[in-house]
Amino acid sequence: PEQTGEFQFILHAPAMAQAGNAAAYAAFEARPFLLTSAWGACLYAVAALFWSWCFAAAGTWRRWMTPFAITLWLFFAYISGGLLLPPALRPSFAFVAAGNAVGFVLLMLWFTVVTELVLRRSRPDGAHGREQPWRHPNRRLPGRLADLLANSRLVRAWCELLPVTPMLSDIRDVIYINYVVPAERLAALVPDGLELQRIGPDGHHALLTFLTFRHGHFGPRFLGPLRRLLPSPVQTNWRIYVRDPVTGHDGVYFVTNAIDSTVHALGARLLSEAMPMHVLKRADIRLLPDGAFQVLLDPGAGSGPAMAAQLRHGDQHPTAGPWREAFSTYTEMLTHCVPQDRALSCQPWRNRVTRQEIILEIPLDACEPLDGIVHSPAAEAIVGDAQPFCFRVPRVSFRFEREDHDLRQQSSTSTPAARSRSAS
């Protein structure tokens, strides 16, 4: 009915309006108006009831949506079907117009909620990575609103449409804390589509690294000199070393990331596929008067990782340490750990692996061995009783260049297509 009425308007209404006969036009308009605004709208309201039933039956629903949907569809049925009532009971045209304005706003809200729930079916919560639920340290209204935004699959789907912006930072005091652990402990953290890089002569071990550093005016490259006005938050990246078995690309997979800036955390989480960024209540890297480095990650009530360490400069040429379980020399360990300029993540709902290409160019001789105490419940939950070994890089020029997507083909022998999101 709606399409029939609209075609009548398209085919006949312009000529009748140009003729200037208001009475004839009003007589003509009555029938297509009822087809579109009454019969068509009533049938849409009936269809909406079946939409609701389908989503509820599929489990893509929330209990509070039931009274909301019933009220909304009955409201739509009245402002549309009311035009078919006897004249004495028929709503005024002004009421119908106002009702449609309010109703369609509520309809968009309904569509937003349902789309969010549908996306959560294909992108469910996980224990780590991008799907680990976000919780802001501030449990008041601003923090709860940030929770809604950061955990929204719909907002993230919209952000996937945006071009990637190259980012720069003049990083200082990069503290690497590493653990060699049995590979089986880390294999459970590897997402489907990637495989763990195994180390050691028998391949029975793997490496977990979390590096904490202070940014230097972290922001978009296009700002140029204005980037100096941007803040320098403290960030921590917790990563394992992985490989894409289809393309052969090596890289890191971020188990979690955290930063002590809500704006940076939201930006990274929503705009970057590989960064499962959380917010820290407090973070600090400090050189103490006695020459020791104090590193603190305090998530408060949030979902970020907790860690406290006090580290001092160690032997410049270590010959022993926990790294000996998998590496024959200290340089061999650094060669595996440091030159990691690619982050990999998986989006099975898009049938692809995402590569984020960065440039660090850290010379191995810039790595300063550290000794000391590290306490982290988050790390211990992953590595058990494995002992840490640490080093520091004083300065790093960080450049994030582009994001590429390796699409998976139906045949595993096919070479995957690649699509790049970048800006020059």
Buried (B, 14 or more C-beta within 10 A) or exposed (E): BBEEBBEBBEEBBEEBEEEEEEEEBEEBBEEBBBBBBBBBBBBBBBEBBEBBEEBBEEEBBEEEBEEBBEEBBEBBBBBBBBBEEEEEEEBEEEEBEEBBEEBEEBBEEBEEBBBBBBBBEEBEEEEBBBBBEBBBBBEEEEBEEBBEBBBBBBBBBEBBEEEBBBBBBBBBBBBBBBBBBBBEBBEEBBBEBBEBBBBBEEEEBBBBBBBBBBBBBBBBBEBEEEBEEBEBBBBBBBBBBBBBEBBEBBBBBBBBBBBBBBEBBBBBBBBBBBBBBBBBBEBBBEEEEEEBBBBBBBBBEBBBBBBBBBBBBBEEEBEEBBBBBBBEEBEEBBEBBBBBBBBBBBBEEBBBBBBBBBEBEBEBEBBBBBBBEBEBEBBEEBBEEBEBBBBBBEEBEBBBBBBBBBEBEEEEEEEBEEEEBBEE
